[in-house]
Amino acid sequence: MRTIQIINCKWYNATFWYALYLTKILNEHGHESILVTIPNSLGIQKLEELGIDYTELPLNSFSPADIYASYRGFSKLCREFKPDIVNCHRGEAFYLFSFLKKVYGYKLIRTRGDQRKPSENFINKFLHNSVADAIITTNSDMSEYFHKNLHVPENKIHTILGGVDTKKFFPQKENQNAFKIRYGFKEDDVLLGIIGRLDAIKGFHETILAFHKAAGQSESACRNLHLLVAGLNCDFTIDDLKDFCKEHGISQEHIHFYSYLADMNAFMNMLDVGVVASLGSETIARVAFELIACHTPIIGSRIGVMPDILENEYLFNAGQISEMTGLFIKCLNKGYRERLLRSCLNNFYGKNTETSLYGWSLEDFYQKTIQVYSQLFKPV
């Protein structure tokens, strides 16, 4: 089977990650696959690191010259590569490839890994029902939206959460205390951690406020509780977060900031609990999966895929400081953390059945995706 994965995204975000690793594992299983992205995408560096074949087209430009260049470029790719499946991971390109589907005879899949819901207009209903051969979503909430709001039949919608490279993210809990000491903590310190791009939608500010409130409510109980904040510059910087603490009178004695981590796997294994505090993202939740792959339990907001991977008692409403505070204090209890970890691992290692959302290794990701592709592609 030959596939083209379309991810016309500027950032190396979760949707790019999803498309990139899908291309990688399809190639590894003998299904020749190419990724198409836009010029100067920040994901290109990662593609080159992994040796993934890619093509650049100006898919996000509305200038007549660039639209024509995209049309010419993709037409040439179709004639030479002859794809069996074209999988669009973003909506902007979906329209072009819907138009070209009849010309080149490929099966068209729309993968929805963006948190924005598609508009309920006639064009979207027509394209998703009558042109796309299958819809793949990355969480059950989006699947339900396609069925109820765009009236796509349930048998055409497939929920596939993604997968973690378990060669890069794996448990090293036997070294957890050594990692804590390496980073300057004590063995009995309880470490909460939030990791992600420094973007307001990721809930960094709310996490800091909730941690500060937790420490103030139970000063003696929280003396060994620490918050670790790690992220690469995006909408703001680590220094901006430090200034935020100063402006709000928040002590940084138990809040620790990291802008670069040489060993992310060690850092994730060092944590006692990960915090996924997004206000409106996490349709894919890459970091959440990576943390659980390291056997670090997580708590999170009721956003995107998080209700699919966490029981309700371990979730909080997005941006609700008081709810976050309560869960932070609960994390001090070892028994609570152990129950939380069991719950996370039960989902992570879930049975790889056709209907199950769970099982998040790259092999699970491949198997669930190839089931959908195989239903559409019938070799001659």
C-alpha positions as CSV (number, residue, x, y, z in Angstrom):
1,M,0.0,0.0,0.0
2,R,1.3,3.5,-0.9
3,T,0.2,6.5,1.2
4,I,0.6,10.2,1.3
5,Q,0.2,12.0,4.6
6,I,-0.6,15.7,4.4
7,I,0.3,17.9,7.4
8,N,0.3,21.5,6.3
9,C,1.3,22.9,9.7
10,K,3.9,25.5,10.6
11,W,4.7,24.1,14.1
12,Y,6.0,20.8,15.3
13,N,2.9,20.3,17.3
14,A,0.9,17.2,18.2
15,T,-0.9,17.0,14.8
16,F,2.5,17.1,13.0
17,W,3.8,14.5,15.5
18,Y,0.8,12.2,14.8
19,A,1.3,12.5,11.0
20,L,5.1,12.1,11.2
21,Y,5.0,8.9,13.3
22,L,2.2,7.4,11.3
23,T,4.4,7.9,8.1
24,K,7.4,6.4,10.0
25,I,5.6,3.2,11.1
26,L,3.8,2.7,7.8
27,N,7.2,2.7,6.1
28,E,8.7,0.4,8.7
29,H,5.9,-2.1,7.9
30,G,6.5,-2.0,4.2
31,H,3.8,0.5,3.1
32,E,5.7,3.2,1.1
33,S,4.7,6.6,2.5
34,I,5.6,10.2,1.9
35,L,4.7,13.2,4.0
36,V,3.7,16.5,2.4
37,T,4.1,19.7,4.5
38,I,4.6,23.4,3.9
39,P,7.9,25.2,3.3
40,N,9.7,26.2,6.5
41,S,7.6,24.1,8.8
42,L,9.3,23.6,12.1
43,G,8.6,19.8,11.7
44,I,11.0,19.5,8.8
45,Q,14.0,19.2,11.1
46,K,12.3,16.2,12.8
47,L,11.5,14.6,9.5
48,E,15.2,14.9,8.5
49,E,16.3,13.5,11.8
50,L,14.2,10.4,11.3
51,G,15.0,10.1,7.6
52,I,11.4,10.4,6.4
53,D,10.8,11.3,2.8
54,Y,8.9,14.5,2.4
55,T,7.7,17.1,-0.1
56,E,7.1,20.8,0.5
57,L,4.1,22.5,-1.1
58,P,2.7,26.0,-0.3
59,L,-0.7,24.6,0.8
60,N,-1.6,27.3,3.2
61,S,-1.1,30.2,0.8
62,F,-4.1,31.7,-1.0
63,S,-2.2,33.5,-3.7
64,P,-3.1,32.3,-7.2
65,A,0.5,31.4,-7.9
66,D,0.9,29.3,-4.8
67,I,-2.5,27.6,-5.3
68,Y,-1.4,26.7,-8.8
69,A,2.0,25.5,-7.5
70,S,0.3,23.2,-5.0
71,Y,-2.0,21.8,-7.7
72,R,1.0,21.2,-10.0
73,G,3.2,19.8,-7.3
74,F,0.6,17.4,-6.0
75,S,-0.5,16.3,-9.5
76,K,3.1,15.5,-10.3
77,L,3.5,13.5,-7.0
78,C,0.3,11.5,-7.8
79,R,1.4,10.7,-11.3
80,E,4.8,9.5,-10.1
81,F,4.0,8.0,-6.7
82,K,0.5,6.7,-7.5
83,P,-0.9,6.7,-3.9
84,D,-3.5,4.3,-2.8
85,I,-4.4,6.4,0.3
86,V,-4.2,10.2,0.9
87,N,-4.6,11.1,4.5
88,C,-5.3,14.8,5.3
89,H,-4.3,15.8,8.8
90,R,-5.5,19.4,8.5
91,G,-8.6,21.0,7.0
92,E,-7.0,23.6,4.7
93,A,-5.6,20.9,2.4
94,F,-8.6,18.7,2.6
95,Y,-10.5,20.8,0.1
96,L,-7.8,20.5,-2.6
97,F,-7.4,16.8,-2.2
98,S,-11.1,16.3,-2.2
99,F,-11.2,18.0,-5.6
100,L,-8.3,15.9,-7.0
101,K,-9.6,12.6,-5.7
102,K,-11.6,11.8,-8.8
103,V,-8.7,12.7,-11.1
104,Y,-6.2,10.3,-9.4
105,G,-8.4,7.7,-7.9
106,Y,-7.0,7.4,-4.4
107,K,-9.0,6.8,-1.3
108,L,-9.3,9.9,0.9
109,I,-9.1,10.0,4.7
110,R,-9.6,13.0,6.9
111,T,-7.8,12.7,10.2
112,R,-9.0,15.3,12.7
113,G,-6.3,16.0,15.4
114,D,-7.2,19.6,15.8
115,Q,-9.3,20.8,18.8
116,R,-11.4,23.1,16.6
117,K,-14.7,21.5,15.6
118,P,-15.5,21.7,11.8
119,S,-18.3,24.1,10.8
120,E,-21.7,22.5,10.4
121,N,-22.2,23.9,6.9
122,F,-23.4,22.1,3.7
123,I,-19.9,21.9,2.2
124,N,-18.4,20.2,5.2
125,K,-21.3,17.8,5.5
126,F,-20.9,17.0,1.8
127,L,-17.2,16.5,1.9
128,H,-17.1,14.4,5.0
129,N,-20.1,12.2,4.0
130,S,-19.8,11.9,0.2
131,V,-16.1,12.6,-0.7
132,A,-14.0,11.3,2.2
133,D,-13.9,7.5,2.4
134,A,-13.2,7.5,6.2
135,I,-12.8,9.9,9.1
136,I,-10.2,9.3,11.8
137,T,-10.4,11.3,15.0
138,T,-8.0,11.3,17.9
139,N,-10.6,11.4,20.7
140,S,-14.1,10.2,21.3
141,D,-15.6,13.7,21.8
142,M,-14.6,14.6,18.2
143,S,-16.0,11.3,16.9
144,E,-19.3,12.0,18.5
145,Y,-19.3,15.5,17.0
146,F,-18.9,14.2,13.5
147,H,-21.7,11.7,14.0
148,K,-24.2,14.0,15.7
149,N,-23.4,17.4,14.0
150,L,-22.2,16.5,10.6
151,H,-24.3,13.3,10.4
152,V,-21.4,11.1,9.3
153,P,-22.4,7.4,9.8
154,E,-20.7,5.7,12.8
155,N,-19.2,3.0,10.7
156,K,-17.3,5.6,8.8
157,I,-15.7,7.2,11.9
158,H,-12.7,5.7,13.6
159,T,-11.1,6.9,16.9
160,I,-7.3,6.3,17.0
161,L,-5.5,8.0,19.8
162,G,-2.0,7.8,18.4
163,G,1.1,6.0,19.8
164,V,4.2,6.5,21.8
165,D,7.7,5.5,20.8
166,T,8.4,3.2,23.8
167,K,12.1,2.9,22.8
168,K,12.4,6.6,23.7
169,F,9.9,6.8,26.6
170,F,10.0,3.9,29.0
171,P,9.9,3.3,32.7
172,Q,13.1,3.8,34.8
173,K,11.3,4.0,38.2
174,E,14.1,2.0,39.8
175,N,16.3,5.1,39.2
176,Q,13.7,7.7,40.3
177,N,15.4,8.6,43.6
178,A,18.8,8.8,41.8
179,F,17.2,11.2,39.3
180,K,15.7,13.3,42.1
181,I,19.1,13.6,43.8
182,R,20.7,14.5,40.4
183,Y,18.2,17.4,40.0
184,G,18.8,18.6,43.6
185,F,15.7,17.1,45.3
186,K,15.3,14.7,48.3
187,E,14.1,11.1,47.9
188,D,10.9,11.9,49.9
189,D,10.0,15.0,47.9
190,V,6.8,14.7,45.8
191,L,7.3,16.2,42.4
192,L,4.5,17.5,40.2
193,G,5.5,18.4,36.7
194,I,4.0,20.3,33.7
195,I,5.7,20.0,30.4
196,G,4.8,21.6,27.0
197,R,5.3,24.5,24.7
198,L,5.0,27.8,26.6
199,D,1.6,28.7,25.3
200,A,-1.2,30.2,27.4
201,I,-3.6,27.4,26.2
202,K,-1.4,24.8,28.0
203,G,-2.5,26.2,31.4
204,F,1.0,27.0,32.9
205,H,-0.3,30.1,34.8
206,E,-3.3,28.3,36.2
207,T,-1.0,25.4,37.4
208,I,1.3,27.8,39.2
209,L,-1.6,29.6,40.9
210,A,-3.1,26.3,41.9
211,F,0.2,25.0,43.3
212,H,0.6,28.3,45.3
213,K,-2.9,27.9,46.7
214,A,-2.2,24.3,47.6
215,A,1.0,25.2,49.5
216,G,-0.8,28.0,51.3
217,Q,-3.7,25.8,52.4
218,S,-1.6,23.1,53.9
219,E,1.9,24.5,54.5
220,S,3.1,21.7,56.8
221,A,1.8,18.9,54.6
222,C,3.1,20.5,51.4
223,R,6.7,21.1,52.7
224,N,7.9,18.3,50.4
225,L,5.7,19.1,47.5
226,H,7.4,20.7,44.4
227,L,6.2,21.9,41.0
228,L,8.5,21.5,38.0
229,V,7.8,23.6,35.0
230,A,9.5,22.6,31.7
231,G,8.9,24.1,28.2
232,L,10.3,25.6,25.1
233,N,9.7,29.2,24.3
234,C,6.5,29.9,22.3
235,D,4.1,32.7,23.3
236,F,6.2,33.4,26.4
237,T,9.4,32.3,28.0
238,I,10.5,30.8,31.3
239,D,11.6,34.2,32.4
240,D,8.1,35.5,31.8
241,L,6.7,32.8,34.1
242,K,9.2,33.8,36.8
243,D,8.1,37.4,36.4
244,F,4.5,36.1,36.7
245,C,5.4,34.6,40.1
246,K,7.0,37.8,41.3
247,E,4.0,39.9,40.2
248,H,1.6,37.6,42.1
249,G,3.7,37.3,45.2
250,I,4.4,33.6,44.6
251,S,7.5,32.1,46.2
252,Q,9.7,30.2,43.9
253,E,11.2,28.1,46.6
254,H,9.2,25.0,45.6
255,I,8.6,26.0,41.9
256,H,11.4,25.0,39.5
257,F,11.8,26.1,35.9
258,Y,13.5,24.3,33.0
259,S,13.9,25.6,29.5
260,Y,16.0,22.7,28.2
261,L,16.2,19.1,29.3
262,A,19.0,16.9,28.0
263,D,17.3,13.7,29.1
264,M,13.5,14.0,28.9
265,N,13.0,10.3,29.7
266,A,14.9,10.7,33.0
267,F,13.0,13.9,33.8
268,M,9.6,12.2,33.2
269,N,10.6,9.2,35.3
270,M,11.7,11.5,38.1
271,L,8.2,13.0,38.4
272,D,5.7,11.5,40.8
273,V,2.7,13.0,39.0
274,G,2.4,14.8,35.6
275,V,-0.1,17.6,35.2
276,V,-1.8,18.2,31.9
277,A,-3.7,21.5,32.5
278,S,-4.7,22.6,29.0
279,L,-7.5,25.1,28.6
280,G,-8.4,24.1,25.1
281,S,-5.8,21.8,23.5
282,E,-4.9,18.1,24.0
283,T,-6.9,16.7,21.2
284,I,-3.9,14.3,20.9
285,A,-2.0,14.8,24.2
286,R,1.4,13.6,23.2
287,V,3.1,14.5,26.5
288,A,0.3,12.8,28.5
289,F,1.0,9.5,26.6
290,E,4.8,9.9,27.0
291,L,4.5,10.4,30.8
292,I,2.3,7.3,31.2
293,A,4.7,5.3,29.0
294,C,7.3,6.2,31.7
295,H,4.9,4.9,34.3
296,T,4.4,8.4,35.7
297,P,0.7,8.9,36.4
298,I,-1.1,12.1,35.3
299,I,-4.0,14.3,36.3
300,G,-5.6,16.5,33.7
301,S,-8.3,18.9,32.6
302,R,-11.5,17.7,30.9
303,I,-10.3,18.8,27.5
304,G,-9.8,16.9,24.2
305,V,-8.6,13.3,24.7
306,M,-8.1,13.6,28.4
307,P,-11.5,12.1,29.4
308,D,-10.6,9.1,27.2
309,I,-7.4,8.3,29.1
310,L,-8.3,9.3,32.7
311,E,-11.1,8.3,35.1
312,N,-13.4,11.2,36.1
313,E,-12.0,11.4,39.6
314,Y,-8.5,12.4,38.2
315,L,-9.8,15.2,36.0
316,F,-10.6,18.8,36.7
317,N,-12.5,21.4,34.8
318,A,-10.1,23.5,32.6
319,G,-8.8,26.6,34.4
320,Q,-10.6,25.8,37.7
321,I,-7.9,26.7,40.3
322,S,-9.7,25.3,43.3
323,E,-10.3,21.8,41.6
324,M,-6.6,21.7,40.6
325,T,-5.6,22.7,44.1
326,G,-7.6,19.8,45.6
327,L,-6.0,17.2,43.3
328,F,-2.5,18.6,44.0
329,I,-3.0,18.1,47.7
330,K,-4.3,14.5,47.1
331,C,-1.1,13.7,45.2
332,L,0.8,14.0,48.5
333,N,-0.8,10.7,49.5
334,K,1.2,7.7,48.2
335,G,-1.8,5.4,48.1
336,Y,-3.6,8.0,45.9
337,R,-0.6,8.1,43.5
338,E,-0.5,4.3,43.3
339,R,-4.3,4.1,42.5
340,L,-3.8,6.8,39.9
341,L,-0.9,5.0,38.3
342,R,-2.8,1.7,38.1
343,S,-5.7,3.5,36.4
344,C,-3.3,5.1,33.9
345,L,-1.5,1.9,33.1
346,N,-4.7,-0.1,32.7
347,N,-5.6,2.3,29.9
348,F,-2.1,2.5,28.4
349,Y,-1.8,-1.2,28.1
350,G,-5.4,-1.8,27.0
351,K,-6.4,-4.6,24.8
352,N,-5.7,-4.1,21.1
353,T,-9.1,-4.8,19.8
354,E,-10.9,-3.2,16.8
355,T,-13.2,-1.2,19.1
356,S,-10.7,-0.3,21.9
357,L,-9.3,3.2,22.1
358,Y,-6.4,1.9,24.2
359,G,-3.0,0.4,23.6
360,W,-0.8,3.4,22.8
361,S,2.5,1.9,21.5
362,L,3.5,2.7,18.0
363,E,2.7,-0.9,17.0
364,D,-0.9,-0.4,18.4
365,F,-1.1,2.9,16.5
366,Y,-0.1,1.0,13.3
367,Q,-2.4,-1.9,13.8
368,K,-5.5,0.3,14.4
369,T,-4.7,2.5,11.4
370,I,-4.0,-0.3,9.0
371,Q,-7.3,-1.8,9.9
372,V,-9.0,1.3,8.6
373,Y,-6.7,1.6,5.5
374,S,-7.3,-2.1,4.7
375,Q,-11.0,-1.7,4.6
376,L,-10.6,0.9,1.9
377,F,-7.8,-0.4,-0.2
378,K,-8.4,-3.6,-2.1
379,P,-5.3,-4.7,-4.0
380,V,-5.8,-5.7,-7.6
